[in-house]
Amino acid sequence: MTAVVAAANVLVQHPVAAFGLEDKLTWGAFAYPLAFLVTDLTNRRFGPAAARTAVYAGFALAVALSVAIATPRIALASGTAFLLGQLLDVAVFSRLRRTSWWRAPLAATLAGSAIDTVLFFSIAFAGDSEMSTPVYFAGLTTVPLWISLAAYDFAVKLAFAGLLLAPYGALMGVVRPFEGAASR
């Protein structure tokens, strides 16, 4: 978990400089969705209390590491977004854990990704003059660069939410489900 968040914090500072994606995506968009897979597998096997403990531990270690390898503002944004997004993921997953195998991880990842994206990009980049330069967005209008990055980042997270169902489903046979109360 810590490695995923730390990698995402470094990679979010580097735009994808191919195919005209410079004002649309950073490399962090491809690393961070793995954190939701880790959280959901932990929740499935050990339950929500253990998943929250993993989130808290991941949060503390990731923030400490992020302070060393990223800017303080990105570390703060990452920590806040990570903590709230992952805790929302745990809550949604726990509520849906007894439904179809794919509903809990998909809904939890989508909810957590939405709050994570809004919090991270607004805290990390809103008001930053370099990140607020206007860019043409989706062929419709101009928006600040950070909003364009956030929108495309969320689109990648949506795609990964679907793609990561395959490894989640494959690991279901290995990771036995937690049988305790969903409210723990």
C-alpha positions as CSV (number, residue, x, y, z in Angstrom):
1,M,0.0,0.0,0.0
2,T,2.7,2.4,1.0
3,A,4.7,1.7,-2.2
4,V,1.6,2.3,-4.4
5,V,0.8,5.6,-2.8
6,A,4.5,6.8,-2.8
7,A,4.9,5.9,-6.4
8,A,1.6,7.6,-7.3
9,N,2.8,10.8,-5.5
10,V,6.0,10.9,-7.5
11,L,4.3,9.9,-10.8
12,V,1.5,12.6,-10.5
13,Q,4.2,15.2,-10.9
14,H,5.0,13.9,-14.4
15,P,2.6,14.4,-17.3
16,V,2.2,11.6,-19.9
17,A,4.1,13.2,-22.7
18,A,2.8,11.1,-25.5
19,F,-0.2,11.2,-27.8
20,G,-1.0,14.8,-26.8
21,L,-1.9,13.8,-23.2
22,E,0.4,16.4,-21.5
23,D,-2.6,18.4,-20.3
24,K,-4.8,15.4,-19.7
25,L,-2.9,12.7,-17.7
26,T,-0.1,12.2,-15.3
27,W,1.6,8.8,-14.7
28,G,0.1,8.7,-11.2
29,A,-3.3,7.9,-12.7
30,F,-2.0,4.4,-13.5
31,A,-0.4,3.6,-10.2
32,Y,-3.0,4.7,-7.6
33,P,-5.9,2.4,-8.5
34,L,-3.9,-0.5,-7.2
35,A,-4.4,0.9,-3.6
36,F,-8.1,0.1,-3.9
37,L,-7.4,-3.5,-4.9
38,V,-5.2,-3.9,-1.9
39,T,-7.8,-2.4,0.4
40,D,-10.7,-4.5,-1.0
41,L,-8.7,-7.7,-0.8
42,T,-7.7,-6.9,2.8
43,N,-11.4,-6.1,3.6
44,R,-12.6,-9.3,2.0
45,R,-10.1,-11.6,3.9
46,F,-9.8,-9.9,7.3
47,G,-12.8,-7.6,7.5
48,P,-13.4,-3.9,7.8
49,A,-11.5,-3.3,11.1
50,A,-8.4,-4.8,9.6
51,A,-8.9,-2.9,6.4
52,R,-9.2,0.4,8.3
53,T,-6.0,-0.5,10.2
54,A,-4.2,-1.1,6.9
55,V,-5.5,2.2,5.7
56,Y,-4.2,4.0,8.8
57,A,-0.8,2.3,8.6
58,G,-0.6,3.0,4.9
59,F,-1.6,6.6,5.4
60,A,1.1,7.2,8.1
61,L,3.8,5.5,6.1
62,A,2.8,7.0,2.8
63,V,2.6,10.6,4.2
64,A,6.0,10.2,5.8
65,L,7.5,8.9,2.6
66,S,5.7,11.4,0.4
67,V,7.1,14.3,2.5
68,A,10.6,13.0,1.6
69,I,9.9,12.4,-2.2
70,A,7.2,14.9,-3.2
71,T,6.3,18.5,-2.3
72,P,4.7,19.2,1.0
73,R,1.5,20.3,-0.7
74,I,1.3,17.0,-2.7
75,A,2.0,15.0,0.5
76,L,-0.8,16.8,2.3
77,A,-3.2,16.4,-0.6
78,S,-2.3,12.8,-1.0
79,G,-2.6,12.0,2.7
80,T,-6.0,13.7,3.0
81,A,-7.4,12.2,-0.2
82,F,-6.0,8.7,0.5
83,L,-7.3,8.5,4.0
84,L,-10.9,9.7,3.2
85,G,-11.1,7.8,-0.1
86,Q,-9.8,4.6,1.4
87,L,-12.1,4.8,4.4
88,L,-15.1,5.4,2.2
89,D,-14.0,2.4,0.1
90,V,-13.9,0.3,3.3
91,A,-17.4,1.5,4.4
92,V,-19.0,0.9,1.0
93,F,-17.3,-2.5,0.5
94,S,-18.4,-3.6,4.0
95,R,-22.0,-2.6,3.3
96,L,-22.1,-4.5,0.0
97,R,-19.8,-7.5,0.8
98,R,-22.7,-10.0,0.8
99,T,-24.0,-9.0,-2.7
100,S,-22.7,-10.3,-6.0
101,W,-18.9,-10.8,-5.9
102,W,-18.2,-7.8,-8.1
103,R,-20.5,-5.2,-6.6
104,A,-18.6,-4.5,-3.4
105,P,-15.2,-3.9,-5.0
106,L,-16.6,-2.0,-8.0
107,A,-18.9,0.3,-6.0
108,A,-16.3,0.8,-3.2
109,T,-13.6,1.7,-5.7
110,L,-15.8,4.1,-7.6
111,A,-16.9,5.9,-4.5
112,G,-13.4,6.0,-3.0
113,S,-11.9,7.1,-6.4
114,A,-14.4,10.0,-6.7
115,I,-13.6,11.5,-3.3
116,D,-9.9,10.8,-3.7
117,T,-9.8,12.6,-7.1
118,V,-11.7,15.7,-6.0
119,L,-9.7,16.0,-2.8
120,F,-6.3,15.3,-4.2
121,F,-6.4,17.6,-7.2
122,S,-8.2,20.5,-5.4
123,I,-5.8,20.4,-2.4
124,A,-2.6,19.8,-4.5
125,F,-3.2,22.1,-7.4
126,A,-6.0,24.6,-7.0
127,G,-4.7,28.1,-6.9
128,D,-1.2,27.1,-8.2
129,S,-0.6,29.4,-11.1
130,E,1.3,26.9,-13.2
131,M,-1.5,24.2,-12.7
132,S,-4.2,26.8,-13.3
133,T,-3.3,27.7,-16.8
134,P,-6.3,27.3,-19.1
135,V,-6.4,24.2,-21.4
136,Y,-8.9,23.1,-23.9
137,F,-11.0,20.3,-22.3
138,A,-12.8,17.5,-24.2
139,G,-13.2,19.7,-27.3
140,L,-15.8,21.8,-25.4
141,T,-14.3,24.6,-23.3
142,T,-11.3,25.7,-21.4
143,V,-10.6,24.8,-17.8
144,P,-7.7,25.1,-15.5
145,L,-5.0,22.5,-16.1
146,W,-5.6,20.8,-12.8
147,I,-9.3,20.3,-13.5
148,S,-8.4,18.7,-16.8
149,L,-5.9,16.4,-15.1
150,A,-8.5,15.5,-12.4
151,A,-11.2,14.6,-15.0
152,Y,-8.9,12.4,-17.0
153,D,-7.4,10.9,-13.9
154,F,-10.9,9.9,-12.8
155,A,-11.6,8.4,-16.2
156,V,-8.5,6.2,-15.8
157,K,-9.6,5.2,-12.3
158,L,-13.0,4.3,-13.7
159,A,-11.4,2.1,-16.3
160,F,-9.1,0.5,-13.7
161,A,-12.1,-0.1,-11.4
162,G,-13.5,-2.4,-14.2
163,L,-10.1,-3.9,-15.2
164,L,-9.1,-4.7,-11.6
165,L,-12.2,-6.8,-11.2
166,A,-10.4,-9.6,-13.1
167,P,-7.5,-10.0,-10.6
168,Y,-9.9,-9.5,-7.7
169,G,-12.1,-12.2,-9.1
170,A,-9.1,-14.5,-9.7
171,L,-7.9,-14.0,-6.1
172,M,-11.3,-14.7,-4.6
173,G,-10.5,-18.4,-4.6
174,V,-7.3,-17.7,-2.7
175,V,-8.5,-15.0,-0.3
176,R,-11.1,-16.5,1.9
177,P,-13.9,-14.1,2.9
178,F,-14.2,-12.6,6.3
179,E,-17.2,-14.1,8.1
180,G,-17.5,-11.6,10.9
181,A,-20.2,-8.9,11.2
182,A,-20.1,-6.3,8.5
183,S,-20.2,-3.5,11.0
184,R,-16.9,-4.4,12.8
